[in-house]
Amino acid sequence: MTEADPRLHGWAGSIRFRLTVLYSVLLFGLATIVVGGIYAGVARSLEKQEVSRTEEWLTFFRDQQGQPAVRTVEVEVQDYLLLFERAVNEQALDQLRTYAFGALGLLFVGSLFVGWFVAGLVLRPVGRITAVAKEIEATDLSRRIELDGPDDELKELADTFDGMLGRIDEAFESQREFIHEASHELRNPLAVIRTNVDVALDDPDATTEDLRAVGEVVGRSAERMSTLVDDLLLYARHGTRESRREDIDLVETVEDLVEEFSAAAEANGLAIVGDVPAHGLPVQGDGQAIHRAAANLVANAVRLAPSDTTVTVAAADEGRWVTLTVADEGPGIDPEDQLRVFQRFWRGDTQEARVAGRSGLGLTIVRQIAEAHGGRVELESVLGEGSRFTLRLPRS
């Protein structure tokens, strides 16, 4: 096989070449039928002309008695003008046949050029689609084909590609958000483990009971992190979180949160207290998810509240609603920003938020978990006085 064969095969195998052949065959076939029909009609018309005719002549003769008489006789007479015309017609048909074959040859060549040109016009939108598709990279899916022209099949194809690109762009964005969310979700239990272990190691007078308490906190955090990893893997695989339905007591949730974050609060010079009723506050839902939502609120309060202040984690019964409230005495949130705090990736404009590299997903996750349980999260904040986040869930 020569080197030119693959190139020839690739060129001859292009859709433009095949469309050219198809258009050329159709045009040439149509031209052949038209020219052949004209030639056959002309030939049939000329062949019908007669070159002789029959005439009645009067003949004089004598009868049996010898008397002169007259009778009519039919005589076939050759028309020499018609013979001449027929010869001319045969010569004209010969020339017409020659010209017809020549015209068909020229039409065949012309049909190739016309087919190539028309195929190019038809495939021009496909070329634009291909060019834009080649320019689009996985890191920049914001470009669209936006094909102009009539609302035909090619425009429908381009619009379909645009829709597909939009869905791919959303999928990449969802993947990036998932990575941020996963890192944010894993940071809280890791911080609890690290803080409690550091406090225990730094205390030379730690007793066995203290170490056991730290071990229990670390064990619960590790179990929660393991469940979280499983949930994130399911979320990545199926696109939605699996939600377990179980009976939960918010009083126990508040007590666990106070115990988990007491070491972190003490390290920051804070006091964290729980305020719960004597009776239980039952809700139904995913206990791990609700704990993560409340832990995000407590983690934000412990991180942002100034030293020598108190973070209060409370649970209350409000009829058909059960609430879990986290209140701090921190800097508060500007009224203009209070509508944006639950938006994805909103981190505020503080230098501390930028340096810490926080993802801005914590409060978004809280809102999603609350809404998934038929509840909502509310914010009350005054600049310089602190903030109060309330997780409101339907009573079981």
VMD Tcl script that draws the C-alpha trace (Angstrom):
set ca {
  {0.00 0.00 0.00}
  {1.43 3.36 -1.02}
  {1.64 6.40 1.22}
  {-1.02 8.22 -0.82}
  {-3.59 5.49 -0.32}
  {-4.50 6.42 3.29}
  {-4.84 10.08 2.36}
  {-6.95 9.22 -0.66}
  {-9.08 6.90 1.43}
  {-9.57 9.58 4.07}
  {-10.47 12.22 1.48}
  {-12.77 9.89 -0.45}
  {-14.37 8.75 2.77}
  {-15.40 12.24 3.85}
  {-19.08 13.03 4.06}
  {-18.62 15.97 1.69}
  {-17.23 13.62 -0.97}
  {-20.11 11.21 -0.48}
  {-22.66 14.01 -0.66}
  {-20.94 15.28 -3.81}
  {-21.24 11.86 -5.42}
  {-24.88 11.62 -4.35}
  {-25.79 15.07 -5.69}
  {-23.83 14.45 -8.88}
  {-25.56 11.13 -9.52}
  {-28.96 12.69 -8.92}
  {-28.28 15.69 -11.16}
  {-26.68 13.60 -13.88}
  {-29.46 11.03 -13.74}
  {-32.10 13.75 -13.99}
  {-30.26 15.41 -16.89}
  {-29.93 12.05 -18.66}
  {-33.65 11.40 -18.33}
  {-34.52 14.88 -19.63}
  {-32.10 14.80 -22.58}
  {-33.03 11.21 -23.43}
  {-36.71 12.04 -23.29}
  {-36.24 15.04 -25.57}
  {-34.26 12.98 -28.07}
  {-36.75 10.12 -28.03}
  {-39.68 12.51 -28.49}
  {-38.04 14.32 -31.39}
  {-37.04 11.05 -33.07}
  {-40.52 9.57 -32.69}
  {-42.10 12.75 -34.10}
  {-39.85 12.76 -37.15}
  {-40.26 9.06 -37.85}
  {-44.05 9.46 -38.23}
  {-43.70 11.50 -41.41}
  {-44.67 9.56 -44.57}
  {-42.68 9.95 -47.80}
  {-45.46 8.66 -50.14}
  {-49.14 9.11 -50.60}
  {-51.98 7.41 -52.46}
  {-53.86 9.38 -55.17}
  {-56.83 8.58 -57.35}
  {-56.10 8.92 -61.06}
  {-58.56 8.78 -63.97}
  {-57.59 6.14 -66.53}
  {-58.96 6.12 -70.09}
  {-59.46 2.74 -71.80}
  {-61.75 1.04 -74.32}
  {-64.34 -1.41 -73.28}
  {-65.07 -4.74 -74.90}
  {-67.09 -3.08 -77.61}
  {-64.16 -0.81 -78.34}
  {-65.85 2.23 -77.01}
  {-63.75 4.73 -75.00}
  {-64.37 4.66 -71.19}
  {-62.98 6.22 -67.96}
  {-62.23 4.60 -64.55}
  {-60.58 5.68 -61.28}
  {-57.29 4.02 -60.18}
  {-55.43 4.49 -56.81}
  {-51.76 5.19 -57.43}
  {-48.98 5.49 -54.76}
  {-46.98 8.58 -55.53}
  {-43.47 9.22 -53.98}
  {-43.06 12.69 -52.46}
  {-39.48 13.63 -53.27}
  {-39.66 16.70 -51.08}
  {-40.60 14.49 -48.15}
  {-37.74 12.12 -48.97}
  {-35.38 15.05 -48.90}
  {-36.85 16.26 -45.62}
  {-36.47 12.79 -44.12}
  {-32.82 12.65 -45.04}
  {-32.32 16.04 -43.46}
  {-34.14 14.89 -40.31}
  {-31.96 11.78 -40.03}
  {-28.85 13.90 -40.29}
  {-30.27 16.32 -37.68}
  {-31.00 13.39 -35.34}
  {-27.43 12.16 -35.74}
  {-26.09 15.57 -34.81}
  {-28.60 15.86 -31.95}
  {-27.41 12.51 -30.63}
  {-23.80 13.65 -30.82}
  {-24.56 16.94 -29.07}
  {-26.68 15.12 -26.45}
  {-23.78 12.83 -25.50}
  {-21.44 15.80 -25.37}
  {-23.89 17.75 -23.24}
  {-24.28 14.79 -20.89}
  {-20.51 14.63 -20.47}
  {-20.35 18.33 -19.64}
  {-23.34 17.96 -17.30}
  {-21.57 15.12 -15.50}
  {-18.49 17.27 -14.89}
  {-20.66 20.25 -13.96}
  {-22.74 18.14 -11.60}
  {-19.55 17.22 -9.71}
  {-18.70 20.89 -9.20}
  {-22.29 21.75 -8.29}
  {-22.47 18.79 -5.91}
  {-19.19 19.78 -4.25}
  {-20.38 23.38 -3.84}
  {-23.82 22.44 -2.54}
  {-22.33 19.88 -0.15}
  {-20.05 22.60 1.19}
  {-23.00 24.90 1.79}
  {-24.96 22.15 3.51}
  {-22.01 21.14 5.70}
  {-20.92 24.67 6.60}
  {-22.97 24.66 9.85}
  {-21.45 21.26 10.68}
  {-18.02 22.79 10.17}
  {-18.87 25.58 12.61}
  {-20.09 23.03 15.14}
  {-16.84 21.06 14.75}
  {-14.65 24.17 15.04}
  {-16.36 25.36 18.22}
  {-16.25 21.85 19.69}
  {-12.47 21.68 19.06}
  {-11.94 25.04 20.75}
  {-13.87 24.07 23.87}
  {-11.72 22.70 26.66}
  {-12.74 20.83 29.76}
  {-11.66 23.77 31.91}
  {-13.74 26.29 29.95}
  {-17.17 25.06 28.92}
  {-18.74 28.50 28.79}
  {-18.62 28.73 24.98}
  {-21.67 27.83 22.94}
  {-22.19 27.19 19.23}
  {-25.19 29.55 18.92}
  {-25.80 28.62 15.29}
  {-27.76 31.17 13.27}
  {-30.02 30.44 10.35}
  {-33.35 28.74 9.73}
  {-34.84 26.49 12.33}
  {-33.87 23.29 10.54}
  {-32.30 19.97 11.53}
  {-28.76 21.40 11.69}
  {-29.84 24.24 13.98}
  {-31.65 21.70 16.11}
  {-28.43 19.67 16.24}
  {-26.43 22.76 17.27}
  {-29.00 23.64 19.94}
  {-28.79 20.07 21.19}
  {-25.01 20.40 21.44}
  {-25.43 23.70 23.32}
  {-27.77 22.02 25.75}
  {-25.34 19.14 26.19}
  {-22.48 21.57 26.81}
  {-24.61 23.34 29.41}
  {-25.26 20.05 31.18}
  {-21.57 19.12 31.03}
  {-20.66 22.55 32.42}
  {-23.13 22.04 35.25}
  {-21.68 18.58 35.88}
  {-18.13 19.98 36.14}
  {-19.35 22.76 38.41}
  {-21.19 20.22 40.54}
  {-18.00 18.17 40.75}
  {-16.00 21.18 41.90}
  {-18.67 22.01 44.46}
  {-18.65 18.41 45.63}
  {-14.89 18.56 46.26}
  {-15.27 21.77 48.25}
  {-18.21 20.35 50.16}
  {-16.42 17.09 50.91}
  {-13.34 18.87 52.24}
  {-15.49 21.19 54.34}
  {-17.57 18.36 55.76}
  {-14.49 16.32 56.66}
  {-12.72 19.27 58.29}
  {-15.09 19.56 61.27}
  {-14.74 16.01 62.69}
  {-11.01 16.09 62.00}
  {-10.74 19.39 63.88}
  {-12.65 17.91 66.81}
  {-10.35 14.89 66.91}
  {-7.20 16.95 66.60}
  {-8.26 19.49 69.23}
  {-9.28 16.91 71.81}
  {-6.12 14.86 71.28}
  {-3.91 17.96 71.51}
  {-5.60 19.05 74.74}
  {-5.17 15.60 76.26}
  {-1.50 15.39 75.25}
  {-0.74 18.89 76.53}
  {-2.24 18.17 79.94}
  {0.40 16.40 82.07}
  {-2.15 15.85 84.84}
  {-4.72 14.17 82.62}
  {-6.38 11.27 84.42}
  {-7.60 8.02 83.02}
  {-11.14 9.34 83.07}
  {-10.06 12.41 81.08}
  {-8.35 10.25 78.49}
  {-11.37 7.96 78.34}
  {-13.66 10.95 77.76}
  {-11.35 12.19 75.01}
  {-11.33 8.71 73.50}
  {-15.12 8.60 73.50}
  {-15.31 12.00 71.74}
  {-12.69 10.90 69.21}
  {-14.53 7.63 68.64}
  {-17.84 9.38 67.99}
  {-16.14 11.85 65.66}
  {-14.38 9.04 63.80}
  {-17.65 7.15 63.44}
  {-19.37 10.30 62.22}
  {-16.55 10.92 59.74}
  {-16.76 7.35 58.47}
  {-20.49 7.76 57.91}
  {-19.84 11.08 56.23}
  {-17.32 9.51 53.85}
  {-19.86 6.84 52.94}
  {-22.50 9.51 52.30}
  {-20.13 11.53 50.15}
  {-19.24 8.45 48.12}
  {-22.93 7.72 47.60}
  {-23.50 11.35 46.66}
  {-20.69 11.19 44.12}
  {-22.01 7.95 42.70}
  {-25.71 8.73 42.54}
  {-25.81 12.52 42.65}
  {-28.05 12.60 45.70}
  {-27.50 11.92 49.37}
  {-29.08 8.93 50.98}
  {-31.36 10.13 53.77}
  {-31.98 7.82 56.69}
  {-35.19 8.19 58.71}
  {-34.81 7.58 62.41}
  {-35.97 9.00 65.72}
  {-33.63 11.70 67.08}
  {-33.57 13.56 70.36}
  {-32.26 17.10 69.91}
  {-31.44 17.28 73.62}
  {-28.87 14.52 73.16}
  {-27.58 16.26 70.02}
  {-27.00 19.51 71.96}
  {-25.25 17.67 74.79}
  {-22.95 15.89 72.31}
  {-22.10 19.16 70.55}
  {-21.24 20.93 73.81}
  {-18.96 18.04 74.78}
  {-17.29 17.87 71.38}
  {-16.53 21.58 71.07}
  {-15.68 22.31 74.69}
  {-11.97 21.74 74.07}
  {-11.95 24.01 70.99}
  {-13.88 26.69 72.87}
  {-11.49 26.50 75.81}
  {-8.52 26.81 73.45}
  {-10.04 30.02 72.07}
  {-10.80 31.41 75.52}
  {-14.53 30.82 75.15}
  {-17.20 29.21 77.23}
  {-19.69 26.89 75.52}
  {-22.88 26.01 77.39}
  {-25.98 24.00 76.62}
  {-29.53 25.06 77.33}
  {-32.00 22.22 76.98}
  {-35.34 21.30 78.59}
  {-35.66 18.43 81.02}
  {-37.74 16.36 78.61}
  {-36.68 15.09 75.23}
  {-37.29 16.84 71.89}
  {-38.02 14.15 69.33}
  {-37.61 14.69 65.59}
  {-37.47 12.22 62.76}
  {-34.79 12.29 60.09}
  {-31.14 11.61 59.36}
  {-29.36 11.94 62.69}
  {-25.91 12.23 61.16}
  {-27.04 14.97 58.76}
  {-28.75 16.97 61.51}
  {-25.67 16.63 63.70}
  {-23.48 17.88 60.82}
  {-25.76 20.89 60.29}
  {-25.67 21.82 63.97}
  {-21.91 21.17 64.15}
  {-21.35 23.61 61.27}
  {-23.21 26.30 63.21}
  {-21.27 25.61 66.42}
  {-17.93 25.49 64.57}
  {-18.61 28.91 63.00}
  {-19.56 30.38 66.38}
  {-16.48 29.00 68.14}
  {-14.21 30.22 65.38}
  {-15.60 33.75 65.09}
  {-16.59 34.63 68.65}
  {-14.06 36.74 70.58}
  {-12.39 35.43 73.72}
  {-14.07 35.80 77.12}
  {-17.50 35.37 75.54}
  {-20.04 32.58 75.64}
  {-21.44 30.36 72.88}
  {-24.86 28.99 73.76}
  {-26.30 25.86 72.15}
  {-29.97 25.50 73.00}
  {-32.91 23.31 72.08}
  {-36.55 24.27 72.55}
  {-40.09 23.07 71.91}
  {-42.24 25.46 69.89}
  {-45.35 23.40 69.26}
  {-45.18 21.75 65.89}
  {-41.56 22.90 65.56}
  {-38.46 21.83 67.44}
  {-35.55 24.27 67.33}
  {-31.81 24.02 67.82}
  {-30.24 27.43 68.35}
  {-26.58 28.47 68.33}
  {-25.96 31.97 69.69}
  {-22.64 33.77 70.00}
  {-21.38 37.17 71.09}
  {-19.26 37.71 68.03}
  {-18.96 40.61 65.59}
  {-22.35 39.99 64.01}
  {-23.27 40.09 60.33}
  {-24.02 43.17 58.29}
  {-27.72 43.43 57.34}
  {-26.80 43.59 53.66}
  {-24.95 40.27 53.98}
  {-27.57 38.41 55.98}
  {-29.44 37.47 52.80}
  {-26.26 36.08 51.26}
  {-24.77 34.03 54.08}
  {-26.57 30.88 52.95}
  {-25.44 31.23 49.34}
  {-22.94 28.72 48.10}
  {-19.30 29.84 48.40}
  {-20.15 33.10 50.15}
  {-17.38 33.73 52.68}
  {-17.75 37.41 53.43}
  {-15.15 40.03 52.72}
  {-13.01 39.58 55.82}
  {-9.30 39.04 55.46}
  {-9.51 36.13 57.90}
  {-11.91 34.28 55.61}
  {-9.62 34.69 52.64}
  {-6.51 33.65 54.52}
  {-8.22 30.62 56.06}
  {-9.30 29.48 52.61}
  {-12.78 28.49 53.78}
  {-14.99 27.09 51.08}
  {-18.14 29.01 52.04}
  {-20.25 25.84 52.01}
  {-20.97 25.41 55.72}
  {-24.16 27.45 55.96}
  {-25.27 26.24 52.53}
  {-25.06 22.68 53.79}
  {-27.04 23.66 56.89}
  {-29.80 25.12 54.74}
  {-29.90 22.07 52.45}
  {-30.14 19.66 55.38}
  {-32.87 21.73 57.03}
  {-34.91 21.92 53.83}
  {-34.41 18.20 53.18}
  {-36.09 17.55 56.55}
  {-38.99 19.90 55.86}
  {-37.57 22.67 58.01}
  {-35.57 25.84 57.59}
  {-32.68 27.78 59.10}
  {-33.10 31.36 60.36}
  {-30.62 34.10 61.22}
  {-30.85 36.98 63.67}
  {-27.77 39.17 63.90}
  {-26.82 42.61 65.20}
  {-23.48 44.18 64.41}
  {-21.24 44.20 67.48}
  {-23.62 42.07 69.53}
  {-23.49 38.64 67.95}
  {-25.50 36.25 65.81}
  {-28.19 33.69 66.48}
  {-28.79 30.79 64.05}
  {-31.91 28.71 64.55}
  {-32.36 25.29 62.95}
  {-36.11 24.75 62.85}
  {-37.35 21.19 62.29}
  {-40.86 19.68 62.33}
  {-41.65 17.86 65.54}
  {-41.84 14.10 65.29}
}
mol new
graphics top color blue
foreach p $ca { graphics top sphere $p radius 0.5 }
foreach p [lrange $ca 0 end-1] q [lrange $ca 1 end] { graphics top cylinder $p $q radius 0.2 }
display resetview
